[in-house]
Amino acid sequence: MNRSRKPIFSATRLLAALAVLILPGVTLAGESFDGKWLTTVSCENARDALGYSFRFVSVVKDGNLRGLHGTEGEPSSLLIEGKIDGDGSAKLYATGRTGSKEYVPGRDTPRGTEYSYSIDAHFKGSKGTGTRVEGRPCSFTFEKQ
């Protein structure tokens, strides 16, 4: 037997082979939430404003969530966007335009006024929950379809 042969894998080849095996798993972790999610927004009464709740479908693609209630840029609309990390934590951002005055704290805000806020959320398996960070108390639930 000839023992002077070089090993089949050099250190560089071994690292390259390991990277090919490990890196796809990193990418797939964030994508495990990809698909359609039934999103429910529920906001409590605040000051003199009535509470409300509505549902719409959000889509997660490549770990990025986008959900739209209503028509983007029109009164009574809400757009939620953000990244879901592989561990399920998510920092989402909501933008929209106000609708009927009875649902807006203060009630002196004109219909169609722009607003925005942050959402802290967490996803696990086929469920997710979140809370509004600023402003009136609101909760969010997400159910994978």
Salt bridges, closest charged atoms under 4 A:
GLU72 OE1 - ARG66 NH2 2.85
GLU81 OE2 - ARG66 NE 3.35
GLU114 OE2 - ARG97 NH2 3.20
ASP120 OD1 - LYS91 NZ 2.69
